[in-house]
Amino acid sequence: MGAQGEVLVGEERVLRRWTMTLDCADPALLAEFWGTALGYVEPGPPKGWASWQEWLVDQDVPEDEWNDGAALSDPAGVLPAISLLKVPEARAGKNRLHLDLQVSGGRDQPVELRERRIREEAGRLIEAGASVVEEFRIRGALDHIWMADPEGNDFCVV
């Protein structure tokens, strides 16, 4: 293993670190939601600055552009980071990519336990601003819940 996020293949280094970027209308709103949903945090400001606001001022970013982007990171530094970028156009059609938040413990768990875990997580996310799109059942048992974040981006609680 090379530096964090790299794997050695022979003598070559192959990059394995990546960031998922989500286009949105309100980066601060979605950063708050996805931070809650995933347990992610806002990364600290670059070295040498006490706050992001101080950095933005120093970089001459106009104040009306301060919410043009947001970032989230896994507090353990293991999982991919998330970048949220403000775009002028609304989402068109169904997401081509969505997250499955796997909370049930897997399909080998007792049906009652799976359903309780899925419903508890869905309830927590509804309180954070999500909405239920549809529930999916297999042989009468809850399998997963298709949900939408505050801007309508799809995800599932599995």
C-alpha positions as CSV (number, residue, x, y, z in Angstrom):
1,M,0.0,0.0,0.0
2,G,1.3,3.4,-0.9
3,A,0.2,6.8,0.4
4,Q,-3.4,7.1,1.6
5,G,-5.7,6.4,-1.3
6,E,-3.1,4.7,-3.5
7,V,-2.4,1.1,-4.2
8,L,0.9,-0.1,-5.5
9,V,0.5,-2.3,-8.7
10,G,4.0,-3.5,-9.6
11,E,6.1,-0.2,-9.5
12,E,3.1,1.9,-10.6
13,R,0.8,3.9,-8.2
14,V,-2.9,3.7,-9.0
15,L,-5.1,6.3,-7.5
16,R,-8.0,4.9,-5.4
17,R,-9.2,8.1,-3.7
18,W,-12.2,9.8,-5.1
19,T,-15.0,12.3,-4.2
20,M,-18.6,12.0,-5.1
21,T,-20.0,15.3,-6.4
22,L,-23.7,16.2,-6.2
23,D,-25.2,19.1,-8.2
24,C,-27.8,21.0,-6.2
25,A,-29.6,24.3,-5.7
26,D,-28.6,24.8,-2.1
27,P,-25.3,23.2,-1.1
28,A,-25.6,24.3,2.6
29,L,-29.0,22.6,2.9
30,L,-27.9,19.4,1.3
31,A,-24.6,19.4,3.3
32,E,-26.6,19.5,6.5
33,F,-29.0,16.7,5.3
34,W,-26.3,14.4,4.0
35,G,-24.0,15.1,7.0
36,T,-26.9,13.9,9.2
37,A,-27.7,11.0,7.0
38,L,-24.2,9.7,6.7
39,G,-22.6,10.9,9.9
40,Y,-20.2,13.0,7.8
41,V,-18.7,16.3,8.9
42,E,-17.6,19.6,7.2
43,P,-13.9,19.4,6.8
44,G,-11.8,22.1,8.5
45,P,-10.5,25.1,6.6
46,P,-7.2,24.9,4.7
47,K,-4.1,25.1,6.9
48,G,-3.3,28.7,7.8
49,W,-6.9,29.8,8.1
50,A,-9.0,29.8,11.2
51,S,-12.3,29.4,9.4
52,W,-13.8,28.9,5.9
53,Q,-15.2,32.4,6.1
54,E,-11.7,33.7,6.7
55,W,-10.4,31.7,3.7
56,L,-13.2,32.9,1.4
57,V,-12.5,36.6,2.4
58,D,-8.7,36.0,1.8
59,Q,-9.4,34.5,-1.6
60,D,-11.6,37.4,-2.6
61,V,-14.7,35.2,-3.1
62,P,-17.7,37.5,-3.3
63,E,-20.1,37.0,-0.4
64,D,-23.0,36.1,-2.7
65,E,-20.9,33.1,-3.9
66,W,-20.2,31.7,-0.4
67,N,-22.9,29.1,-0.8
68,D,-21.9,27.9,-4.3
69,G,-20.4,24.8,-2.8
70,A,-20.0,22.7,0.3
71,A,-18.0,19.7,1.3
72,L,-18.4,16.7,3.6
73,S,-15.9,14.1,4.8
74,D,-16.0,10.9,6.7
75,P,-14.7,11.7,10.2
76,A,-12.6,8.5,10.1
77,G,-11.1,9.6,6.8
78,V,-11.8,6.2,5.2
79,L,-14.9,6.6,3.0
80,P,-15.1,8.9,0.0
81,A,-15.7,12.7,0.5
82,I,-18.7,14.4,-0.9
83,S,-18.7,17.7,-2.8
84,L,-21.9,19.7,-3.2
85,L,-22.0,22.2,-6.1
86,K,-24.6,24.8,-6.8
87,V,-26.0,24.6,-10.4
88,P,-28.7,26.8,-11.9
89,E,-30.8,24.0,-13.5
90,A,-33.1,21.6,-11.6
91,R,-32.7,17.9,-11.7
92,A,-34.2,16.4,-14.9
93,G,-35.5,12.9,-14.6
94,K,-34.6,10.0,-12.4
95,N,-31.1,9.9,-10.8
96,R,-28.7,7.7,-12.8
97,L,-26.8,7.1,-9.5
98,H,-28.1,6.9,-6.0
99,L,-27.0,5.8,-2.6
100,D,-28.3,2.7,-0.8
101,L,-28.0,3.3,3.0
102,Q,-27.6,-0.2,4.3
103,V,-28.9,-0.2,7.8
104,S,-30.9,-3.5,8.1
105,G,-27.9,-5.8,8.6
106,G,-28.7,-7.8,5.4
107,R,-31.3,-10.1,4.1
108,D,-30.2,-12.9,6.3
109,Q,-31.4,-11.0,9.4
110,P,-34.9,-11.7,10.9
111,V,-37.6,-9.9,8.9
112,E,-38.9,-8.0,12.0
113,L,-35.4,-6.7,12.9
114,R,-34.7,-5.6,9.3
115,E,-38.1,-3.8,9.1
116,R,-37.5,-2.1,12.5
117,R,-34.0,-0.9,11.5
118,I,-35.2,0.4,8.1
119,R,-38.2,2.2,9.5
120,E,-36.1,3.8,12.3
121,E,-33.6,5.1,9.9
122,A,-36.3,6.3,7.5
123,G,-38.0,8.2,10.4
124,R,-34.7,9.8,11.4
125,L,-34.1,11.0,7.8
126,I,-37.7,12.3,7.4
127,E,-37.0,14.4,10.5
128,A,-33.9,15.7,8.7
129,G,-35.9,16.7,5.6
130,A,-36.2,13.6,3.5
131,S,-39.5,12.2,2.1
132,V,-40.7,8.7,1.3
133,V,-41.2,8.0,-2.4
134,E,-42.2,4.3,-2.2
135,E,-41.9,1.2,0.0
136,F,-40.8,-2.1,-1.6
137,R,-41.8,-5.5,-0.2
138,I,-40.7,-9.0,-1.0
139,R,-43.2,-11.7,0.0
140,G,-45.0,-9.2,2.2
141,A,-42.0,-8.1,4.1
142,L,-40.4,-4.6,3.9
143,D,-37.3,-4.9,1.7
144,H,-36.3,-1.2,1.3
145,I,-37.7,2.3,1.2
146,W,-37.1,4.6,-1.8
147,M,-36.6,8.1,-0.4
148,A,-35.7,11.6,-1.7
149,D,-33.5,14.2,0.0
150,P,-34.7,17.8,0.5
151,E,-34.0,18.6,-3.2
152,G,-35.6,15.4,-4.6
153,N,-32.5,13.4,-5.1
154,D,-33.2,9.7,-4.8
155,F,-31.7,7.3,-2.3
156,C,-32.8,4.1,-0.6
157,V,-32.8,2.8,3.0
158,V,-32.1,-0.9,2.8
